[in-house]
Amino acid sequence: MKTLVKMVCAMSALLAIGSLAHAQKAPAGAGTAMSIDTILAGDWRSDRNKARDQYRHPKQTLEFFGVAPTQTLIEIYPGGGWYAEILAPLLKDKGHYIAAIIKPDRPAGEAADDKKGLRGKFNADPAHFGAAKVIEFVPKTAVLGLPGSADIVLTFRNVHNMTDEGSQVPMFKAFFDVLKPGGTLGVVDHRAKPGTTLAENKSTGYLPVDAVIKLATDAGFKLVAQSEINANPKDTKDYAKGVWTLPPTLTLKDQDREKYLAIGESDRMTLKFVKPAK
């Protein structure tokens, strides 16, 4: 009996030592990144935003781009924060999420509204967005951070805006400059019909894939992969009001609404580039 007691005491002591060692290896406050599935189901995301997952395929898209919780990631033109609601919590504990927005040149307008809305979203929910950073820049002279300071730059449905405002060349240069050698640029945008030119599609929101690839490669990037994750063969790309005819904008409002809802969101290219390692 005494032998048994001694054995139990010895085992207890070993367990206590093991627990102490584990506690010393994992100091208080060490964060654990949430999984993408947990984030997508998060109650801070509205039902309206979750309903768009079927078109935007966030999990598959971020996996394709190689997004990881330990990265420094810059999202270009996050707008109302649809992807920020996913990326900021994902990177909060072990990485860095940076929202890069246009510096407003007047107190009202889209840029001012985006700034107010995004900062308001982040400030209202520090549990999920407290570590997020917002930077402001002027597109035609863009600087997104210290050279070589980011692991990945992502831009979703924004290159057509850059081409409209004539900032696409300095913007892609800024992407290249801020990325580390070996860093990733991920681009998703509305895809024009094959064989059409940028000029032919300027007012539609759709972009020729080869034009986007040329922008990136001219800036120094290498195209490493293309994906059909965000393709939509139902999109005929021939609407009088351009891509904004489709959801989520539905610029025609109730006119043929069910028809456009049945088509869904636009057909999109998904392109992965890398900054060559030196």
C-alpha positions as CSV (number, residue, x, y, z in Angstrom):
1,M,0.0,0.0,0.0
2,K,2.8,2.4,0.9
3,T,4.5,1.6,-2.4
4,L,1.3,2.4,-4.3
5,V,0.9,5.8,-2.5
6,K,4.6,6.6,-3.3
7,M,3.9,5.8,-7.0
8,V,0.8,8.0,-7.1
9,C,2.7,10.9,-5.5
10,A,5.5,10.5,-7.9
11,M,3.2,10.6,-10.9
12,S,1.4,13.6,-9.5
13,A,4.7,15.4,-9.1
14,L,5.7,14.6,-12.7
15,L,2.3,15.9,-14.0
16,A,2.7,19.1,-12.1
17,I,6.2,19.6,-13.5
18,G,4.9,19.0,-17.0
19,S,2.1,21.4,-16.5
20,L,4.5,24.1,-15.2
21,A,6.8,23.5,-18.2
22,H,3.9,23.8,-20.6
23,A,2.7,27.0,-18.9
24,Q,6.3,28.5,-19.2
25,K,6.3,27.7,-22.9
26,A,2.9,29.3,-23.5
27,P,3.0,32.7,-21.7
28,A,-0.2,34.4,-20.7
29,G,-1.7,36.4,-23.5
30,A,-0.3,34.4,-26.3
31,G,-2.9,34.6,-29.1
32,T,-4.4,31.7,-31.1
33,A,-5.5,32.6,-34.5
34,M,-9.1,31.7,-35.4
35,S,-9.7,29.3,-38.3
36,I,-11.2,30.6,-41.5
37,D,-14.3,28.5,-41.0
38,T,-14.9,30.0,-37.5
39,I,-14.5,33.5,-39.0
40,L,-16.8,32.9,-41.9
41,A,-19.5,31.8,-39.4
42,G,-18.8,34.7,-37.0
43,D,-21.8,36.7,-35.7
44,W,-20.0,40.0,-36.5
45,R,-20.6,39.3,-40.2
46,S,-24.1,40.3,-41.3
47,D,-26.4,37.8,-43.0
48,R,-26.2,40.0,-46.1
49,N,-22.4,39.7,-46.2
50,K,-22.5,35.9,-45.6
51,A,-25.0,35.5,-48.4
52,R,-22.3,36.7,-50.8
53,D,-19.9,33.9,-49.9
54,Q,-21.4,31.8,-52.6
55,Y,-20.2,34.3,-55.2
56,R,-17.0,35.5,-53.6
57,H,-15.7,32.2,-52.3
58,P,-13.6,33.7,-49.6
59,K,-12.1,30.5,-48.1
60,Q,-11.0,29.1,-51.5
61,T,-9.8,32.5,-52.7
62,L,-7.7,33.1,-49.6
63,E,-6.3,29.6,-49.7
64,F,-5.4,30.1,-53.4
65,F,-3.5,33.3,-52.6
66,G,-1.7,31.5,-49.7
67,V,-3.0,33.8,-47.0
68,A,-1.7,32.8,-43.5
69,P,-2.5,34.1,-40.0
70,T,1.2,35.1,-39.5
71,Q,1.5,37.4,-42.5
72,T,1.6,41.2,-42.9
73,L,-1.2,41.7,-45.4
74,I,-2.4,44.9,-47.1
75,E,-5.8,45.1,-48.6
76,I,-6.2,47.8,-51.3
77,Y,-9.5,49.8,-51.3
78,P,-11.4,47.6,-48.8
79,G,-14.6,49.7,-49.3
80,G,-17.2,48.9,-46.7
81,G,-15.0,46.1,-45.3
82,W,-16.5,42.9,-46.7
83,Y,-13.1,41.2,-46.8
84,A,-11.8,43.2,-43.8
85,E,-14.4,41.3,-41.7
86,I,-12.6,38.1,-42.5
87,L,-9.0,39.2,-42.8
88,A,-8.7,41.4,-39.8
89,P,-9.8,38.7,-37.3
90,L,-7.7,36.1,-39.1
91,L,-4.5,38.2,-38.7
92,K,-5.3,39.8,-35.4
93,D,-3.3,37.6,-33.1
94,K,-0.2,36.6,-35.1
95,G,-0.1,38.8,-38.1
96,H,-0.9,42.3,-39.3
97,Y,-3.9,43.5,-41.3
98,I,-3.6,46.9,-43.0
99,A,-6.5,48.5,-44.9
100,A,-5.2,50.9,-47.5
101,I,-7.7,53.6,-48.5
102,I,-7.7,56.7,-50.7
103,K,-6.9,59.9,-48.7
104,P,-10.1,62.0,-49.1
105,D,-9.6,65.3,-50.9
106,R,-12.9,66.7,-49.6
107,P,-15.2,66.1,-46.6
108,A,-17.9,64.3,-48.6
109,G,-17.9,61.7,-51.3
110,E,-17.0,58.0,-51.7
111,A,-13.4,58.2,-50.3
112,A,-14.6,60.2,-47.2
113,D,-17.6,57.7,-46.8
114,D,-15.2,54.7,-47.0
115,K,-12.9,56.2,-44.4
116,K,-15.6,57.0,-42.0
117,G,-17.4,53.7,-42.5
118,L,-14.3,51.5,-42.2
119,R,-12.8,53.3,-39.1
120,G,-16.3,53.3,-37.5
121,K,-16.5,49.5,-38.1
122,F,-13.1,48.9,-36.6
123,N,-13.6,51.2,-33.6
124,A,-17.0,49.7,-32.8
125,D,-15.7,46.1,-32.5
126,P,-12.2,46.1,-31.0
127,A,-12.5,42.4,-30.1
128,H,-12.2,41.6,-33.8
129,F,-10.7,44.7,-35.4
130,G,-8.7,46.2,-32.6
131,A,-5.4,45.3,-34.2
132,A,-6.3,46.4,-37.7
133,K,-4.5,49.4,-39.2
134,V,-5.7,51.9,-41.7
135,I,-3.4,53.9,-44.0
136,E,-4.3,56.6,-46.4
137,F,-2.6,57.4,-49.7
138,V,-3.0,59.3,-52.9
139,P,-3.3,56.8,-55.8
140,K,-1.1,58.5,-58.4
141,T,1.8,58.9,-55.9
142,A,1.0,55.8,-53.8
143,V,3.3,54.7,-51.0
144,L,1.8,51.8,-49.1
145,G,4.6,51.3,-46.4
146,L,8.3,50.7,-46.0
147,P,9.8,48.9,-49.0
148,G,9.8,45.1,-48.5
149,S,7.5,45.3,-45.4
150,A,4.5,43.2,-46.6
151,D,4.1,39.5,-47.3
152,I,1.0,39.9,-49.4
153,V,-1.1,42.5,-51.1
154,L,-4.7,41.8,-52.1
155,T,-7.1,43.8,-54.2
156,F,-10.7,42.7,-54.9
157,R,-12.6,44.2,-57.8
158,N,-10.6,47.4,-57.8
159,V,-8.2,47.4,-60.7
160,H,-11.1,48.6,-63.0
161,N,-11.3,51.7,-60.7
162,M,-7.6,52.3,-61.0
163,T,-7.8,52.1,-64.8
164,D,-10.7,54.6,-64.8
165,E,-8.8,57.1,-62.7
166,G,-5.5,56.6,-64.5
167,S,-3.6,55.4,-61.4
168,Q,-3.0,51.8,-62.4
169,V,0.7,52.1,-63.2
170,P,1.7,53.9,-60.0
171,M,-0.5,51.6,-58.0
172,F,1.1,48.4,-59.3
173,K,4.5,49.9,-58.7
174,A,3.4,50.6,-55.1
175,F,2.3,47.0,-54.7
176,F,5.7,45.8,-56.0
177,D,7.7,48.2,-53.8
178,V,5.9,47.4,-50.5
179,L,6.2,43.6,-50.9
180,K,9.1,41.5,-49.7
181,P,11.0,39.5,-52.4
182,G,8.9,36.4,-52.9
183,G,5.8,38.2,-51.7
184,T,2.4,37.7,-53.3
185,L,0.0,40.0,-55.1
186,G,-3.5,38.6,-55.4
187,V,-6.0,40.2,-57.8
188,V,-9.7,39.5,-58.3
189,D,-11.7,41.6,-60.8
190,H,-14.5,41.5,-63.3
191,R,-13.4,39.6,-66.4
192,A,-14.2,40.9,-69.9
193,K,-15.0,38.8,-72.9
194,P,-11.9,37.3,-74.6
195,G,-10.5,39.4,-77.4
196,T,-11.9,42.7,-76.2
197,T,-9.7,45.7,-75.4
198,L,-9.4,47.8,-72.3
199,A,-10.8,50.8,-74.2
200,E,-13.8,48.8,-75.3
201,N,-14.6,47.9,-71.7
202,K,-13.6,51.1,-69.9
203,S,-17.2,52.1,-69.1
204,T,-18.4,48.6,-68.2
205,G,-16.3,47.6,-65.2
206,Y,-15.0,44.5,-67.0
207,L,-11.3,44.1,-67.7
208,P,-9.4,42.0,-70.2
209,V,-7.3,39.4,-68.4
210,D,-4.2,40.1,-70.6
211,A,-4.4,43.8,-69.7
212,V,-4.3,43.1,-66.0
213,I,-1.4,40.6,-66.4
214,K,0.5,43.2,-68.4
215,L,0.1,45.8,-65.7
216,A,1.5,43.4,-63.1
217,T,4.4,42.0,-65.2
218,D,5.3,45.6,-66.4
219,A,5.7,46.4,-62.7
220,G,8.0,43.5,-62.2
221,F,5.7,40.7,-61.0
222,K,5.6,37.2,-62.3
223,L,2.3,35.5,-62.9
224,V,2.4,32.1,-61.1
225,A,-1.3,30.9,-61.2
226,Q,-4.8,31.6,-62.4
227,S,-8.0,30.2,-60.9
228,E,-11.6,29.7,-61.9
229,I,-12.8,29.9,-58.3
230,N,-14.7,33.1,-59.0
231,A,-15.9,32.3,-62.5
232,N,-19.5,32.7,-63.5
233,P,-20.5,31.4,-66.9
234,K,-24.0,32.9,-66.6
235,D,-22.6,36.4,-66.8
236,T,-23.1,37.5,-70.5
237,K,-21.2,40.8,-69.9
238,D,-23.4,42.8,-72.3
239,Y,-25.5,45.0,-70.1
240,A,-26.3,48.6,-70.9
241,K,-25.3,49.6,-67.4
242,G,-22.2,47.4,-67.3
243,V,-21.3,45.1,-64.4
244,W,-23.3,47.2,-62.0
245,T,-26.4,45.8,-63.5
246,L,-25.7,42.6,-61.6
247,P,-25.8,42.1,-57.8
248,P,-24.8,43.3,-55.4
249,T,-25.3,46.8,-57.0
250,L,-28.4,46.0,-59.1
251,T,-28.3,49.5,-60.6
252,L,-31.6,49.0,-62.5
253,K,-33.3,48.3,-59.2
254,D,-36.6,46.5,-59.8
255,Q,-36.2,46.3,-63.6
256,D,-35.6,42.6,-64.5
257,R,-34.4,42.2,-60.9
258,E,-35.1,38.5,-60.8
259,K,-33.3,37.9,-64.0
260,Y,-30.1,39.5,-62.7
261,L,-30.4,37.8,-59.3
262,A,-30.6,34.5,-61.2
263,I,-27.3,35.3,-63.0
264,G,-25.6,36.2,-59.7
265,E,-22.5,38.3,-59.3
266,S,-20.0,38.9,-62.1
267,D,-17.6,36.5,-63.8
268,R,-14.2,37.2,-62.3
269,M,-10.6,36.5,-62.9
270,T,-8.4,35.4,-60.0
271,L,-4.7,36.0,-60.5
272,K,-1.7,35.2,-58.3
273,F,1.5,37.0,-58.9
274,V,4.8,37.0,-57.0
275,K,7.6,39.5,-56.6
276,P,10.7,37.6,-57.7
277,A,13.2,36.8,-55.0
278,K,16.5,38.6,-55.4
